[in-house]
Amino acid sequence: MDSAKLDNLTQDMRAGRISRRTFLRTAIGLGVSMSAASGLLQACAPSPGSTTPPTGGTSGGKLVVGLGAAPRGVDPFYVASSYDFSLMANVFDSLFDLDYETLELKPVLVEEWEQQDELTWSFKLKEGVQFHKGYGEVTSEDWAFWVNEVVQNQMVPYFILGNGLLEEVVPTGKYTFEAHLAEPWAPFALQVLVGYGGVVLSKKAYEEMGPEKFAQNPVGAGPFELESWTPGGEVVMKKFEDYHMEGYPLLDELVWQGIEDVVVRMEKVKKGEIDWATELDKKYLPELQDDPNLQVLSAPAWNWDYITFNLDLPDRPWLDKRVRQAVSYAIDRQAIVDTIYYGGATPEDDSLPPGYLGDDPDPKFYPNTADLDKARALLEEAGYPDGFTMPCLTSQKPNLRRELQLGAEQLRQVGINVEIEQTDAASFRNRWDNSEFETFWEDAGMMSPDSDAAMYWWYHTSPPDMINNGNDGYSNAEVDKLLDDARKLSDPEERAAMYRQAVEIIAEDSPKVIVCNVNQEYVLRADVTGFYPSPRLTTPLFRGVARSG
């Protein structure tokens, strides 16, 4: 391999002098494998926080995005499915973007900000930023409306705002406002100001339309504005001509299609009928990587696949933690990673994703491969030597359905008969919200890279009127205290120690059986440039994406 030529090729890619397709073909010609070349492309991608348009690519054109299901609506106060977040990220700008490598805030709608004391942050918006569809200028009233409505009415996004820790937002001028915290909260900036928490929608439009109409006619200040929405069909967005970042967006049109069948979605991206897809079966990745018309980008994601138990139901076997531990011992995580994800995941039993503050991959609490003897012994000790029947629900995602089928076979070996129930994304979310399940097998994507986001909502005992711990009924006073104390501390080492203690207690209690962390792959046509493979699931940002000549 000619390393000098490869260095020059990489510099050309970073400078935008060549297309991704040319980069891939040339790199492979120099002896670089397809997977390694895809990794180099990822390294060349611009940070999502960049405010300077890339020089590569051609402005204009259309991008067709293939999602795993049709979006339901864009009402930030109630997100019906994870696919709605994809639309939100491109219709609404947030106060800040995040540099995923440094975890630094990158201002988007804000030009000045300051933490005045432990409980007060002040902000000044950029002046002259316009909302879509003639709804006027973005002012301090707009973000204050979003936050205060959620906080005062304890609506679904309450958890992302700290379940009351963000007490209120107070406008102090047309473009200035303060965020008041109820108590010190170290994760505030990373969890609230970026993405979902920092979303800015038009107060005027929302109040005029009401929730139902606004969900199909969202008005934000993002790079793309809604042009048409066919229920159950395509969502078409067009370039927002008055977008506040000069030179952005590069595309003229962004089209979203819900394609539930993973094979159909893959065939469409191969044929060029769609230009971007994710959640494809990982067994097809080698074939896709070898296709010169495609590129495959990968990112370790902030997530885990898991089993949860409804602990609010009476007289269930899994109310005994020994039964939950038995399930965890009986699950062969390595087999799931190898069979379902073809190595594109990591076996995990930890309630913190890798790299989060306080995460420590060793020691393992439960083995990567099943320990059936230990599982049987625990079941016998708990009074279930012959096992029991366990209904288990999952959503429409093909990988999770296959994962549940394999997990059911594994659990059957220790006498646990799993009754599988499958449903669509919206029905699953409704049943989850209302605790209408026995157990379920699902995945979870974290909203921020702070351990508070990964643990507090999922494991803390909150008052009944709060959105809490995945609605599974888990409660441990010692865990509550650790999580309450950790979020108040500014010292990372002290916080990490507390999170580690909480992880150990949670592993013993096993309210959830953590199975694995799954890499996030994105498959794009080779002429798509400027896409950054974010570890934040379901929020692809197309502001800087273009088509090469």
LOBADO-817191 format. One record per residue (C-alpha): residue in three letters; z negated, x, y negated. Coordinates in steps of 0.25 Angstrom, whole numbers. Each point is the difference from the previous one (the first is absolute). Layout:
REM residues N
+------+-------+-------+-------+
! resn !    pz !    px !    py !
+------+-------+-------+-------+
!  ALA !     Z !     X !     Y !
...
+------+-------+-------+-------+
//
This chain:
REM residues 549
+------+-------+-------+-------+
! resn !    pz !    px !    py !
+------+-------+-------+-------+
!  MET !     0 !     0 !     0 !
!  ASP !     4 !     5 !   -14 !
!  SER !   -13 !    -2 !    -8 !
!  ALA !     6 !     4 !   -13 !
!  LYS !    11 !   -11 !     2 !
!  LEU !   -11 !   -10 !     3 !
!  ASP !    -8 !     4 !   -12 !
!  ASN !    13 !    -2 !    -9 !
!  LEU !     3 !   -13 !     7 !
!  THR !   -14 !    -5 !    -3 !
!  GLN !     1 !     4 !   -14 !
!  ASP !    13 !    -8 !    -2 !
!  MET !    -7 !   -12 !     6 !
!  ARG !   -12 !     1 !    -9 !
!  ALA !    10 !     2 !   -12 !
!  GLY !     8 !   -12 !     4 !
!  ARG !    13 !     8 !     2 !
!  ILE !     2 !    -6 !    14 !
!  SER !    -2 !   -13 !     7 !
!  ARG !    -9 !    -2 !    12 !
!  ARG !    11 !    -1 !     9 !
!  THR !     6 !    13 !    -4 !
!  PHE !   -14 !     7 !     1 !
!  LEU !    -2 !    -6 !    14 !
!  ARG !    13 !     5 !     6 !
!  THR !    -1 !    13 !    -7 !
!  ALA !   -14 !     3 !     5 !
!  ILE !     4 !    -4 !    14 !
!  GLY !    12 !     9 !    -1 !
!  LEU !   -10 !    11 !    -3 !
!  GLY !    -8 !    -2 !    13 !
!  VAL !   -11 !   -10 !    -6 !
!  SER !    -3 !   -11 !    10 !
!  MET !     2 !   -15 !    -6 !
!  SER !   -15 !    -2 !     0 !
!  ALA !    -3 !    13 !    -8 !
!  ALA !    11 !    -3 !    -9 !
!  SER !    -6 !   -14 !    -3 !
!  GLY !   -13 !     7 !    -3 !
!  LEU !     7 !     9 !   -10 !
!  LEU !     6 !   -12 !    -6 !
!  GLN !   -14 !    -7 !    -2 !
!  ALA !    -5 !    13 !    -6 !
!  CYS !    12 !    -1 !   -10 !
!  ALA !    -3 !   -14 !    -4 !
!  PRO !    -5 !    -3 !   -14 !
!  SER !   -15 !    -4 !    -2 !
!  PRO !    -1 !   -15 !    -2 !
!  GLY !    -8 !     3 !   -13 !
!  SER !    12 !     7 !    -6 !
!  THR !     5 !    -5 !   -14 !
!  THR !    13 !     8 !     0 !
!  PRO !    12 !    -6 !     7 !
!  PRO !     5 !     9 !    11 !
!  THR !    14 !     7 !    -3 !
!  GLY !     5 !    -3 !    14 !
!  GLY !     7 !   -13 !     4 !
!  THR !     8 !   -10 !    -8 !
!  SER !    -5 !   -11 !    -9 !
!  GLY !     4 !   -14 !     4 !
!  GLY !     2 !    -6 !    13 !
!  LYS !    -8 !    -9 !    10 !
!  LEU !   -10 !     3 !    10 !
!  VAL !    -3 !   -10 !    12 !
!  VAL !   -14 !     1 !     6 !
!  GLY !    -3 !    -5 !    14 !
!  LEU !   -14 !    -5 !     1 !
!  GLY !    -7 !    -4 !    13 !
!  ALA !    -2 !   -14 !    -5 !
!  ALA !     5 !    -8 !   -12 !
!  PRO !   -10 !     1 !   -12 !
!  ARG !    -8 !   -13 !    -3 !
!  GLY !    -2 !     1 !   -15 !
!  VAL !    -5 !     9 !   -11 !
!  ASP !   -13 !    -5 !    -4 !
!  PRO !   -10 !    12 !    -2 !
!  PHE !   -11 !   -10 !     1 !
!  TYR !     3 !    -3 !    14 !
!  VAL !     9 !     9 !     8 !
!  ALA !     5 !    -8 !    12 !
!  SER !     5 !    12 !     8 !
!  SER !     2 !    15 !    -1 !
!  TYR !    14 !    -2 !    -3 !
!  ASP !    -3 !    -6 !   -13 !
!  PHE !    -6 !    13 !    -5 !
!  SER !    14 !     7 !     1 !
!  LEU !     5 !   -10 !   -10 !
!  MET !   -12 !     1 !    -9 !
!  ALA !     2 !    15 !    -1 !
!  ASN !    13 !    -1 !    -6 !
!  VAL !    -2 !   -13 !    -9 !
!  PHE !   -13 !     4 !    -6 !
!  ASP !    -4 !    14 !    -5 !
!  SER !   -14 !     4 !     1 !
!  LEU !    -9 !     7 !   -10 !
!  PHE !     2 !    13 !     8 !
!  ASP !     8 !     6 !    11 !
!  LEU !    -6 !    10 !    10 !
!  ASP !     4 !    14 !     3 !
!  TYR !    -2 !     0 !    15 !
!  GLU !    -1 !    15 !     1 !
!  THR !   -10 !     3 !   -10 !
!  LEU !    -6 !   -15 !    -1 !
!  GLU !     1 !     1 !   -15 !
!  LEU !     3 !   -12 !    -9 !
!  LYS !    13 !    -1 !    -6 !
!  PRO !     1 !    -9 !   -12 !
!  VAL !    10 !   -11 !     0 !
!  LEU !    -4 !   -11 !    -9 !
!  VAL !   -12 !     8 !    -6 !
!  GLU !     2 !    11 !   -10 !
!  GLU !   -15 !     3 !    -3 !
!  TRP !   -13 !    -2 !     9 !
!  GLU !   -14 !     6 !     0 !
!  GLN !   -13 !    -2 !     8 !
!  GLN !   -10 !    -2 !   -11 !
!  ASP !   -12 !    -1 !     9 !
!  GLU !    -3 !    -4 !    15 !
!  LEU !     2 !   -15 !    -3 !
!  THR !    12 !     0 !   -11 !
!  TRP !    14 !     4 !     0 !
!  SER !     9 !    -1 !   -12 !
!  PHE !    15 !    -1 !     0 !
!  LYS !    12 !    -1 !    -9 !
!  LEU !    13 !    -6 !     4 !
!  LYS !    14 !     5 !    -3 !
!  GLU !     5 !    -9 !   -12 !
!  GLY !    13 !    -7 !     1 !
!  VAL !     1 !    -2 !    15 !
!  GLN !     7 !   -13 !     3 !
!  PHE !    -2 !   -11 !    11 !
!  HIS !    12 !    -5 !     8 !
!  LYS !     7 !   -13 !    -4 !
!  GLY !    -4 !     0 !   -15 !
!  TYR !   -15 !    -1 !     2 !
!  GLY !    -3 !    10 !   -11 !
!  GLU !    -8 !    12 !    -1 !
!  VAL !   -10 !     5 !    10 !
!  THR !   -14 !     0 !    -7 !
!  SER !   -15 !     2 !     4 !
!  GLU !    -1 !   -15 !     3 !
!  ASP !     9 !     1 !    12 !
!  TRP !    -8 !    10 !     9 !
!  ALA !   -13 !    -7 !    -5 !
!  PHE !     6 !   -13 !     5 !
!  TRP !     3 !     5 !    14 !
!  VAL !   -14 !     7 !     2 !
!  ASN !    -9 !   -10 !    -7 !
!  GLU !     6 !   -12 !     8 !
!  VAL !    -2 !     8 !    13 !
!  VAL !   -14 !     4 !    -3 !
!  GLN !    -5 !   -13 !    -6 !
!  ASN !     6 !    -9 !    11 !
!  GLN !    -2 !    11 !    11 !
!  MET !    14 !    -2 !     5 !
!  VAL !     7 !     7 !    11 !
!  PRO !     2 !    14 !    -7 !
!  TYR !   -15 !     0 !    -3 !
!  PHE !    -2 !    11 !    10 !
!  ILE !    10 !    10 !    -7 !
!  LEU !    -8 !    -2 !   -13 !
!  GLY !   -12 !     4 !     7 !
!  ASN !    -6 !   -14 !     4 !
!  GLY !    -6 !    -1 !   -14 !
!  LEU !    -2 !    15 !    -4 !
!  LEU !    11 !    -2 !   -10 !
!  GLU !    -7 !   -10 !    -8 !
!  GLU !    10 !    -3 !   -11 !
!  VAL !    11 !     5 !    -9 !
!  VAL !    -2 !    -2 !   -15 !
!  PRO !    12 !     1 !    -9 !
!  THR !    -4 !     8 !   -13 !
!  GLY !    14 !    -1 !    -7 !
!  LYS !    14 !    -4 !     3 !
!  TYR !     2 !    12 !     9 !
!  THR !   -14 !     5 !     3 !
!  PHE !   -10 !    -5 !    10 !
!  GLU !   -13 !     5 !     7 !
!  ALA !    -3 !    -2 !    15 !
!  HIS !   -15 !    -2 !     2 !
!  LEU !    -7 !     3 !    13 !
!  ALA !   -12 !    -7 !     5 !
!  GLU !    -5 !    14 !     5 !
!  PRO !     5 !    14 !     3 !
!  TRP !    12 !    -1 !     9 !
!  ALA !     7 !    13 !     3 !
!  PRO !    13 !    -5 !     6 !
!  PHE !     3 !    -9 !   -12 !
!  ALA !    12 !     8 !    -5 !
!  LEU !     7 !     2 !    14 !
!  GLN !    -3 !   -14 !     5 !
!  VAL !     2 !    -9 !   -12 !
!  LEU !    10 !     7 !   -10 !
!  VAL !    11 !     3 !    10 !
!  GLY !     9 !   -10 !     8 !
!  TYR !    -6 !   -14 !     3 !
!  GLY !   -13 !     1 !    -9 !
!  GLY !     8 !     6 !   -12 !
!  VAL !    11 !   -11 !     1 !
!  VAL !     4 !    -6 !   -14 !
!  LEU !     7 !   -14 !     0 !
!  SER !     3 !    -9 !   -11 !
!  LYS !   -12 !    -9 !    -4 !
!  LYS !     9 !    -9 !    -8 !
!  ALA !    10 !    -2 !    12 !
!  TYR !   -11 !    -2 !    10 !
!  GLU !    -7 !   -10 !    -8 !
!  GLU !    13 !    -8 !    -3 !
!  MET !     5 !     0 !    14 !
!  GLY !   -12 !    -1 !     8 !
!  PRO !    -2 !     8 !    13 !
!  GLU !    10 !    -7 !     9 !
!  LYS !    12 !     1 !   -10 !
!  PHE !    -4 !    14 !    -4 !
!  ALA !     0 !     5 !    14 !
!  GLN !    15 !    -3 !     1 !
!  ASN !     2 !     4 !   -14 !
!  PRO !    -9 !    12 !    -3 !
!  VAL !     0 !     6 !   -14 !
!  GLY !    -4 !    15 !    -1 !
!  ALA !     4 !    12 !    -8 !
!  GLY !     5 !     8 !    12 !
!  PRO !    14 !     7 !     2 !
!  PHE !     6 !   -12 !     7 !
!  GLU !     0 !   -15 !    -4 !
!  LEU !     2 !   -12 !     9 !
!  GLU !    14 !    -6 !     0 !
!  SER !     0 !    -9 !    12 !
!  TRP !    -9 !    -4 !    11 !
!  THR !     5 !    -8 !    13 !
!  PRO !   -12 !    -5 !     8 !
!  GLY !     0 !     7 !    13 !
!  GLY !    12 !     8 !    -4 !
!  GLU !     4 !    10 !   -10 !
!  VAL !    -8 !     5 !   -13 !
!  VAL !     9 !     6 !   -10 !
!  MET !    -5 !     8 !   -12 !
!  LYS !     8 !     6 !   -11 !
!  LYS !    -2 !    12 !    -9 !
!  PHE !   -10 !    -3 !   -11 !
!  GLU !     9 !     5 !   -12 !
!  ASP !   -12 !     1 !   -10 !
!  TYR !    -9 !     8 !    10 !
!  HIS !   -10 !     9 !    -7 !
!  MET !     3 !    13 !     7 !
!  GLU !    13 !     5 !    -6 !
!  GLY !    11 !     3 !    11 !
!  TYR !    -7 !    -9 !    10 !
!  PRO !     3 !    -7 !     9 !
!  LEU !    13 !     6 !     6 !
!  LEU !     4 !   -11 !     8 !
!  ASP !     7 !   -13 !    -5 !
!  GLU !    -4 !    -9 !    11 !
!  LEU !   -11 !     0 !    11 !
!  VAL !     1 !   -10 !    11 !
!  TRP !   -11 !    -4 !    10 !
!  GLN !     3 !    -6 !    14 !
!  GLY !   -10 !    -4 !    10 !
!  ILE !     5 !     5 !    14 !
!  GLU !   -11 !    -3 !    10 !
!  ASP !     8 !     5 !    13 !
!  VAL !    -3 !    15 !     0 !
!  VAL !    13 !     3 !     7 !
!  VAL !     9 !    -8 !    -9 !
!  ARG !    -7 !     7 !   -12 !
!  MET !     3 !    14 !     6 !
!  GLU !    15 !    -4 !     3 !
!  LYS !     2 !    -5 !   -14 !
!  VAL !    -5 !    13 !    -6 !
!  LYS !     9 !     8 !     9 !
!  LYS !    12 !    -9 !    -4 !
!  GLY !    -3 !     1 !   -14 !
!  GLU !    -3 !   -15 !    -2 !
!  ILE !   -14 !     4 !    -5 !
!  ASP !    -3 !    13 !    -7 !
!  TRP !   -15 !     2 !     3 !
!  ALA !    -9 !    -5 !    11 !
!  THR !   -14 !     3 !     6 !
!  GLU !    -9 !    -4 !    11 !
!  LEU !    11 !     3 !    10 !
!  ASP !    -3 !     3 !    15 !
!  LYS !    -3 !    15 !     0 !
!  LYS !     7 !     2 !    13 !
!  TYR !    13 !    -2 !    -8 !
!  LEU !    -4 !    11 !   -10 !
!  PRO !     7 !    12 !     7 !
!  GLU !    13 !    -8 !     1 !
!  LEU !    -1 !    -4 !   -15 !
!  GLN !    -3 !    15 !    -4 !
!  ASP !    12 !     4 !     7 !
!  ASP !     9 !   -10 !    -8 !
!  PRO !     7 !     8 !   -11 !
!  ASN !     0 !   -13 !    -8 !
!  LEU !   -15 !    -2 !     0 !
!  GLN !   -12 !     8 !    -5 !
!  VAL !   -14 !    -2 !     6 !
!  LEU !   -12 !     3 !    -8 !
!  SER !   -14 !     0 !     5 !
!  ALA !   -14 !     0 !    -7 !
!  PRO !   -14 !     0 !     7 !
!  ALA !    -5 !   -14 !    -5 !
!  TRP !   -13 !    -5 !    -5 !
!  ASN !    -3 !    -9 !    12 !
!  TRP !    -5 !    -3 !    14 !
!  ASP !     4 !   -10 !    11 !
!  TYR !   -13 !    -7 !     5 !
!  ILE !    -6 !   -11 !     8 !
!  THR !   -11 !    -9 !    -7 !
!  PHE !   -10 !   -10 !     5 !
!  ASN !    -4 !   -12 !    -6 !
!  LEU !   -15 !     2 !     0 !
!  ASP !    -3 !   -14 !    -7 !
!  LEU !     3 !    -7 !    13 !
!  PRO !   -12 !    -4 !     9 !
!  ASP !    -2 !     4 !    14 !
!  ARG !    12 !    10 !     1 !
!  PRO !    -1 !    12 !     9 !
!  TRP !     4 !     9 !   -11 !
!  LEU !   -12 !    -3 !    -8 !
!  ASP !    -7 !    11 !     8 !
!  LYS !     5 !    13 !    -5 !
!  ARG !     0 !     6 !    14 !
!  VAL !    12 !   -10 !     3 !
!  ARG !     7 !     5 !   -13 !
!  GLN !    -3 !    15 !     4 !
!  ALA !     6 !    -4 !    14 !
!  VAL !    13 !    -4 !    -6 !
!  SER !     0 !    12 !    -8 !
!  TYR !    -2 !     9 !    13 !
!  ALA !    11 !    -8 !     7 !
!  ILE !    11 !     1 !   -10 !
!  ASP !     9 !    12 !     3 !
!  ARG !     4 !     4 !   -14 !
!  GLN !     8 !    12 !     4 !
!  ALA !     9 !    -9 !     9 !
!  ILE !     2 !   -10 !   -12 !
!  VAL !     4 !    12 !    -9 !
!  ASP !    10 !     5 !    11 !
!  THR !     5 !   -13 !     5 !
!  ILE !     1 !    -9 !   -13 !
!  TYR !     1 !    11 !   -11 !
!  TYR !     7 !    11 !     8 !
!  GLY !    -9 !    10 !    -6 !
!  GLY !     1 !    -5 !   -14 !
!  ALA !   -15 !    -3 !    -1 !
!  THR !   -13 !     6 !     2 !
!  PRO !   -11 !    -5 !    10 !
!  GLU !   -12 !    -4 !    -9 !
!  ASP !   -14 !    -6 !     2 !
!  ASP !    -5 !     2 !   -14 !
!  SER !    -1 !   -10 !   -11 !
!  LEU !     5 !    10 !   -10 !
!  PRO !    15 !     4 !     0 !
!  PRO !     3 !    15 !     1 !
!  GLY !    -2 !     7 !   -13 !
!  TYR !   -10 !   -10 !    -7 !
!  LEU !   -13 !     5 !    -6 !
!  GLY !   -10 !     1 !    12 !
!  ASP !    10 !     0 !    11 !
!  ASP !    -2 !    10 !    11 !
!  PRO !     9 !    -1 !    12 !
!  ASP !   -11 !     6 !     9 !
!  PRO !    -8 !    -4 !     7 !
!  LYS !     7 !   -11 !     6 !
!  PHE !    -8 !   -12 !     3 !
!  TYR !     9 !    -6 !    10 !
!  PRO !    10 !     7 !     9 !
!  ASN !    15 !     1 !    -3 !
!  THR !     3 !    -4 !    14 !
!  ALA !    -8 !   -12 !     7 !
!  ASP !   -13 !     2 !     7 !
!  LEU !     0 !   -12 !     9 !
!  ASP !   -13 !     4 !     7 !
!  LYS !    -8 !     0 !   -13 !
!  ALA !     7 !   -13 !    -4 !
!  ARG !    -4 !    -7 !    13 !
!  ALA !   -14 !     6 !    -1 !
!  LEU !    -2 !    -6 !   -14 !
!  LEU !     5 !   -13 !     4 !
!  GLU !    -9 !    -1 !    12 !
!  GLU !   -12 !     4 !    -9 !
!  ALA !     4 !   -11 !   -10 !
!  GLY !     0 !   -10 !    12 !
!  TYR !    15 !    -1 !     2 !
!  PRO !     3 !     7 !    13 !
!  ASP !    12 !    -8 !     3 !
!  GLY !     5 !     0 !   -14 !
!  PHE !     4 !   -12 !    -9 !
!  THR !    12 !    -7 !    -7 !
!  MET !     3 !     5 !   -14 !
!  PRO !    10 !    -8 !    -9 !
!  CYS !     7 !    10 !    -9 !
!  LEU !     9 !    -3 !   -11 !
!  THR !    11 !     8 !    -7 !
!  SER !    11 !    -2 !   -10 !
!  GLN !    15 !     1 !     0 !
!  LYS !     1 !    16 !     0 !
!  PRO !     7 !     5 !    12 !
!  ASN !    -8 !    12 !     2 !
!  LEU !   -13 !    -7 !    -1 !
!  ARG !     5 !   -11 !    10 !
!  ARG !     4 !    11 !    10 !
!  GLU !   -13 !     8 !    -3 !
!  LEU !    -8 !   -13 !     3 !
!  GLN !     8 !    -2 !    13 !
!  LEU !    -3 !    15 !     5 !
!  GLY !   -15 !    -1 !    -5 !
!  ALA !    -1 !   -13 !     8 !
!  GLU !     4 !     7 !    13 !
!  GLN !   -10 !    11 !    -3 !
!  LEU !   -11 !    -9 !    -2 !
!  ARG !     3 !    -8 !    12 !
!  GLN !    -3 !    12 !     8 !
!  VAL !   -15 !    -2 !    -3 !
!  GLY !     0 !   -15 !     2 !
!  ILE !     3 !    -4 !   -14 !
!  ASN !    11 !   -11 !     0 !
!  VAL !     7 !     0 !   -14 !
!  GLU !     7 !   -13 !    -3 !
!  ILE !    11 !     4 !   -10 !
!  GLU !     3 !    -9 !   -12 !
!  GLN !    11 !     4 !   -10 !
!  THR !     4 !    -6 !   -13 !
!  ASP !     7 !     2 !   -13 !
!  ALA !    -5 !     8 !   -12 !
!  ALA !    -4 !   -11 !    -9 !
!  SER !    -7 !    -8 !    11 !
!  PHE !    -7 !    13 !     5 !
!  ARG !    -5 !     2 !   -14 !
!  ASN !    -5 !   -14 !    -2 !
!  ARG !    -8 !     0 !    13 !
!  TRP !    -6 !    14 !    -3 !
!  ASP !    -4 !    -5 !   -14 !
!  ASN !    -7 !   -12 !     6 !
!  SER !    -6 !     7 !    12 !
!  GLU !     8 !    -9 !    10 !
!  PHE !     2 !    11 !    11 !
!  GLU !    -8 !     5 !    12 !
!  THR !     5 !    14 !    -1 !
!  PHE !    13 !     6 !    -6 !
!  TRP !     8 !    13 !     1 !
!  GLU !     6 !     4 !   -13 !
!  ASP !     3 !    12 !    -9 !
!  ALA !    -7 !     3 !   -14 !
!  GLY !     6 !     7 !   -12 !
!  MET !    -9 !     6 !   -10 !
!  MET !     2 !    -4 !   -15 !
!  SER !    -5 !    14 !    -5 !
!  PRO !    -4 !    14 !     6 !
!  ASP !   -14 !    -2 !    -3 !
!  SER !   -10 !    -2 !    11 !
!  ASP !    -6 !   -12 !    -7 !
!  ALA !    13 !    -7 !     2 !
!  ALA !     0 !     3 !    15 !
!  MET !   -14 !    -4 !     3 !
!  TYR !    -7 !    -9 !   -10 !
!  TRP !     9 !   -12 !     2 !
!  TRP !     1 !     2 !    15 !
!  TYR !   -15 !     3 !     3 !
!  HIS !    -9 !    -5 !   -11 !
!  THR !    -8 !   -12 !     1 !
!  SER !     3 !    -8 !   -13 !
!  PRO !    -5 !   -13 !    -4 !
!  PRO !     7 !   -12 !     6 !
!  ASP !     8 !    -3 !   -12 !
!  MET !     7 !    13 !    -1 !
!  ILE !    12 !     5 !     8 !
!  ASN !    -6 !     9 !    10 !
!  ASN !     1 !     9 !    12 !
!  GLY !    13 !    -6 !     5 !
!  ASN !    -8 !   -13 !     3 !
!  ASP !    -5 !     5 !    13 !
!  GLY !   -15 !    -2 !    -3 !
!  TYR !    -4 !    14 !     2 !
!  SER !   -14 !     4 !    -7 !
!  ASN !    -8 !    12 !     1 !
!  ALA !   -11 !     3 !   -11 !
!  GLU !     1 !    15 !     1 !
!  VAL !    15 !     0 !    -1 !
!  ASP !    -1 !    -9 !   -12 !
!  LYS !   -10 !    10 !    -7 !
!  LEU !     9 !    12 !     3 !
!  LEU !    12 !    -7 !    -6 !
!  ASP !    -7 !    -5 !   -12 !
!  ASP !    -6 !    13 !    -3 !
!  ALA !    13 !     8 !     3 !
!  ARG !     8 !    -7 !   -10 !
!  LYS !   -10 !     3 !   -12 !
!  LEU !     1 !    15 !     2 !
!  SER !     9 !     9 !    -7 !
!  ASP !    -2 !    12 !     9 !
!  PRO !    11 !     0 !    11 !
!  GLU !    -9 !     8 !     9 !
!  GLU !   -12 !   -10 !    -1 !
!  ARG !    10 !   -11 !     2 !
!  ALA !     7 !     6 !    12 !
!  ALA !   -14 !     2 !     7 !
!  MET !    -3 !   -15 !    -2 !
!  TYR !    13 !    -5 !     5 !
!  ARG !    -1 !     9 !    12 !
!  GLN !   -14 !    -6 !     4 !
!  ALA !     6 !   -14 !    -2 !
!  VAL !    12 !     4 !     9 !
!  GLU !   -10 !     4 !    11 !
!  ILE !    -8 !   -13 !    -1 !
!  ILE !    13 !    -8 !     0 !
!  ALA !     5 !     7 !    12 !
!  GLU !   -12 !    -3 !     8 !
!  ASP !     1 !   -15 !    -4 !
!  SER !    15 !    -1 !     2 !
!  PRO !     2 !   -12 !    -8 !
!  LYS !    15 !     4 !     1 !
!  VAL !     6 !     9 !    10 !
!  ILE !     9 !    10 !    -7 !
!  VAL !    12 !     3 !     8 !
!  CYS !     9 !    10 !    -8 !
!  ASN !     6 !     4 !   -14 !
!  VAL !    15 !    -3 !     0 !
!  ASN !    10 !     9 !    -8 !
!  GLN !     9 !    -8 !   -10 !
!  GLU !    15 !     2 !     2 !
!  TYR !    10 !    -5 !    -9 !
!  VAL !    15 !     0 !     4 !
!  LEU !    10 !     1 !   -12 !
!  ARG !    15 !     1 !    -1 !
!  ALA !     4 !    14 !    -2 !
!  ASP !     5 !    -2 !   -14 !
!  VAL !   -14 !    -6 !    -5 !
!  THR !    -7 !    10 !    -9 !
!  GLY !   -13 !     1 !    -7 !
!  PHE !    -9 !    -8 !    10 !
!  TYR !   -14 !     5 !     2 !
!  PRO !    -6 !    -3 !    13 !
!  SER !   -14 !    -5 !    -4 !
!  PRO !   -12 !     0 !     9 !
!  ARG !    -3 !   -13 !    -6 !
!  LEU !     5 !   -11 !     9 !
!  THR !    10 !   -11 !    -4 !
!  THR !     1 !     4 !   -15 !
!  PRO !    13 !     7 !    -1 !
!  LEU !     4 !     4 !   -14 !
!  PHE !    15 !     0 !    -4 !
!  ARG !    -2 !     4 !   -14 !
!  GLY !     7 !    13 !     2 !
!  VAL !     9 !    -3 !    11 !
!  ALA !    15 !     2 !    -1 !
!  ARG !    13 !     1 !     8 !
!  SER !     7 !    13 !     0 !
!  GLY !    14 !     1 !    -3 !
+------+-------+-------+-------+
//
